[in-house]
Structures are given as C-alpha cells and as structure tokens.
Amino acid sequence: MSPYEHGEVFVTDDGAETDLDLGHYERFVDENLTKNSSVTSGKIYWNVLNKERRGDYLGKTVQVIPHITNEIKENIYSFENDDIDIVITEIGGTVGDIESLPFLEAIRQVGIEKESQDVLYVHVTLLPHISGSNELKSKPTQHSVKELQSLGIKPDILVCRTEFPIEETMKQKIALFCNVKTKDVIENSTADNLYAVPLNLEKEGLANSVCEHLGLEKSEAKNEDWQKMIDNIRNIKEEVNIAIVGKYVQLQDSYLSVAESLRHGGFVNNVKVNVGFIDSETITPNNVKEILKDYKGIVVPGGFGNRGIEGKIETIKYARENNIPFLGICLGMQMAVVEFAKNVLKLEDVNSAEFEENAKNPVIHIMDDQKDIHDKGGTMRLGAYPCILKEGTMARKIYGKEEISERHRHRFEFNNKYKEQIEKAGMICSGTSPDGRLVEIVEIPTNRFFVAGQFHPEFKSRPNKPQPLFAELVKAAKEM
C-alpha cells in the first residue's frame, strides 16, 4: 500500500501489514488485533487461486459466486470456534463500488445463513450540509440505502455522519424513507476530540439499539474512566510544538499513529501537542535552524528509499547538537546512527547499505543470513519481537522493566562491526534482541532526550495508556 494513497501501513503483533483503520480499532478497544482481522481483496483472490491450483474445487468452474463469496464468509466464520461473542465486520468503500460488490454479496448471504437475531446490519451514511440554505440533506442517505436494498441488504441501523445536530423531524424523515425505526437513526456528529466519539454514540443510544436487535441483555455502560480522560483533555491549557520530519508529509495520514501517539503523550503530561509536519526534502544545512526553531521536540519516523535522507540527517544533527528532545523511529534510528558516525566519529563515506550498497562504512546493513535473498518483499522483519533493555540506561528507566516487545517493519539492521566504536564515542546501544545480535535501541545519555528505536512504538500507543517513549519525549519537550 502506497503511503500517498492509503496513509500509513499499520502492523499487527503477528506481522500483518494492514490498513490504518486497524490502528484506530486497537486504540479504541485496547485489543491487539491479528492478521485475521484484516481481509483484502488480494488476500481473498490469492486464496481462491491457490485452492484451484491444488485441486480443491475438483475441476469445477471457479466463479465470483460462490467461490469468492464463500472465501469471504470463511474469514468471517473463522471466529466462531474462538472465545468471541461478537464479530464486527466492516465492508470498506462505497455501496455500489465494483470493488466491494463480492463483499456485500457475501454479507447478504451471512444474513440468510444465520439466525435473524444473530446478524445486524449497520450502515454508515453522510448527511451533507448545504451552507446556502443552512440545511442538512438526506437525499444521499436515501439513495445509498436504496442501493444497499437493491443488493438484498436491509440496514437495521443508520449511523449518520454529520457536521451539525440532526433535528428530530429529520430523523423521522430518514426513518420513513429508509425503512428503519426513528430510534435507529443515530447521529454521529463531529466531536471536539476524536476519542469523544464513543461517548457521543453512547448518548445517541447506538449500543442499546444493537443489544435490542441482537437480543442481548442491556447493561449500564461503564465509561467513567473514559469520560474522565476526555474531561481532562478538554481542560488542558498548556501547549507544545513537536515536529514530525518525514518524506510522506503530503498526506498526513502517512504518519497517523505517530501523530496520535504524540497526542497521547500530551494527555498524560497535561499538555496539548501541536504536531507540525515537515518535508525532509526541504531541509538543508542552511535552513534547518530556521525551519525547526519553533519546535521543542522532533520525531524522525520510518520510511523506505533514499529520497529526503539528507534532510533527515541534518534534522538529527540539529537535535543532537542543540539538545532538542529527539525520537527516531525505524529509518529515523538508522539515520541517527549514520549521522553520529559521520559527524562525531568522522568516518568517511558513511551510509546505510540500503542507499549505497558499496559504501566504505555501511553502519546499517542487511544481516549476513539475508544477503542471498533477492525477493525484498519477503525479507522484512515484521511484527512483534522481544528486546532486552540494558541496566542503567534511559530506555530501561523509561520502560521500567528489563524485557519489552515492540513491532517492526524493516529490512536493514545496525552493523555490529561499528558497535564498540560508536559506544566509545557516546552513543549507547541500550536495547538488543535477547541473543544480543540485533541492536533495537540507541541513545545518547548526555542529551536531555535522544532515543531511537529500530521498531515502531507508535503502533502500541493508546489514548489512556500512552507508549512510554512518546510520553517521555513530550515530557522532555514540555520542560524545554
């Protein structure tokens, strides 16, 4: 998935590369999802083609119906034998799109195959506001529901996305024309904070409607802690500016989890984090100070390819020399090592082997056991890996324990050939794999906060449980 089209690629503990929506799901429900939680069209068609090649269909003609739709249903039904009570299945896209038709047909069949009280259809629609007449228009919702019904699916609940409150008369009109009860027309208006949305939907009665349709016992929602968090966020007065310096900033969703993690770090430190997105290609030795002068903290996130690398190196040098709180993530960690080797160790021709295969000093390289693998799509270290934190280091103090687990998405690693040399000069390898072979975290203990990890800590941050590295970065920036 291109970050320019889809935003960030979210990674689960078991190494699935998924759409960024799964990141939102994890942040809201505080459950670690798996590869089974994300089903793409490519995955469905790939499985069907492989089954056909193996002879699973016994020579039958392979068609969209029933073979593609059956494969989709298999993924939905795969949770039946687990300790799971409710499966929420989101069909992405727009009703009527050619890409989503097999998926819509599959969930139509689910409604027939299962008992009626076990299946609930919730349709999310848009109520646009016409500023000229200052009114909400229900026609797009009516048309969308009509399209859905023509495909054999009758929505039970309508969640209406809107910028303005929906009058009761409008709800009654939508209910009448869309063949649902008025109480099942749920307002989903723009909230002042993203994390207030569940509370708003609770007030609108969404959970009660769901329980009623599924014949579940209604119980009082226990949202006190979440409400307290939202109240605290709304009372924050102090602000701090933190920059994300990356190469995909044209679409800010490319760094969605990083930005959200910074905000989580702000919540716990009682400060609002204003996130600035800066294109690393625009940064040079001559303008880096001017561009970054208003930021009290800097994050250099992950990425692939050599575009914008020099700007990232200049950014890291500026943070290191001016004692600006800095967090490097994945490629950001690798560039921190390159910058240190180049400007502190004064090594010649320093680079990552990813960008200069024949560099004289490749402080970042592919491990020996991966050099003969030419399929780059299959060489990435993906998913959760353990990391041992060195006693007495900043990383150990931040996490407060010896062993942690973080998610990865990369091919290249720290070159251990330079480890002793780098540590003698003041950059400490504070986190490694349990066997000591892979360097996971580097830090400069003499700086206020200078930590970089080979992993992606942003994927495990929650609004009520911020990831420790982000919380500490924001704390250091606040104290600047």
HELIX and SHEET records of a PDB file:
HELIX    1   1 PRO A    3  HIS A    6  1                                   4    
HELIX    2   2 ASP A   21  VAL A   29  1                                   9    
HELIX    3   3 LYS A   35  SER A   37  5                                   3    
HELIX    4   4 SER A   41  ARG A   54  1                                  14    
HELIX    5   5 VAL A   64  ILE A   68  3                                   5    
HELIX    6   6 THR A   69  TYR A   77  1                                   9    
HELIX    7   7 LEU A  101  GLU A  113  1                                  13    
HELIX    8   8 SER A  116  ASP A  118  5                                   3    
HELIX    9   9 LYS A  139  SER A  150  1                                  12    
HELIX   10  10 GLU A  168  CYS A  178  1                                  11    
HELIX   11  11 THR A  182  ASP A  184  5                                   3    
HELIX   12  12 LEU A  194  ALA A  196  5                                   3    
HELIX   13  13 VAL A  197  GLU A  204  1                                   8    
HELIX   14  14 LEU A  206  LEU A  214  1                                   9    
HELIX   15  15 GLU A  224  ARG A  234  1                                  11    
HELIX   16  16 GLN A  252  TYR A  255  5                                   4    
HELIX   17  17 LEU A  256  VAL A  268  1                                  13    
HELIX   18  18 SER A  280  THR A  282  5                                   3    
HELIX   19  19 VAL A  288  LEU A  292  1                                   5    
HELIX   20  20 ILE A  309  GLU A  321  1                                  13    
HELIX   21  21 LEU A  331  ASN A  343  1                                  13    
HELIX   22  22 ASP A  368  GLN A  370  5                                   3    
HELIX   23  23 LYS A  376  GLY A  378  5                                   3    
HELIX   24  24 MET A  394  TYR A  399  1                                   6    
HELIX   25  25 ASN A  416  TYR A  418  5                                   3    
HELIX   26  26 LYS A  419  LYS A  424  1                                   6    
HELIX   27  27 PRO A  457  LYS A  460  5                                   4    
HELIX   28  28 PRO A  468  LYS A  478  1                                  11    
SHEET    1   A 2 PHE A  10  VAL A  11  0                                        
SHEET    2   A 2 GLU A  17  THR A  18 -1                                        
SHEET    1   B 3 VAL A 122  LEU A 126  0                                        
SHEET    2   B 3 ILE A 157  THR A 162  1                                        
SHEET    3   B 3 VAL A 185  SER A 189  1                                        
SHEET    1   C 2 HIS A 129  ILE A 130  0                                        
SHEET    2   C 2 GLU A 135  LEU A 136 -1                                        
SHEET    1   D 9 LYS A 272  ASP A 279  0                                        
SHEET    2   D 9 GLU A 239  GLY A 246  1                                        
SHEET    3   D 9 GLY A 297  VAL A 300  1                                        
SHEET    4   D 9 PHE A 326  ILE A 329  1                                        
SHEET    5   D 9 PHE A 450  GLY A 453  1                                        
SHEET    6   D 9 VAL A 439  GLU A 443 -1                                        
SHEET    7   D 9 ILE A 428  THR A 432 -1                                        
SHEET    8   D 9 ARG A 381  LEU A 389 -1                                        
SHEET    9   D 9 GLU A 403  HIS A 410 -1                                        
SHEET    1   E 3 VAL A 350  SER A 352  0                                        
SHEET    2   E 3 ASN A 361  HIS A 365  1                                        
SHEET    3   E 3 GLU A 413  PHE A 414 -1                                        
END                                                                             
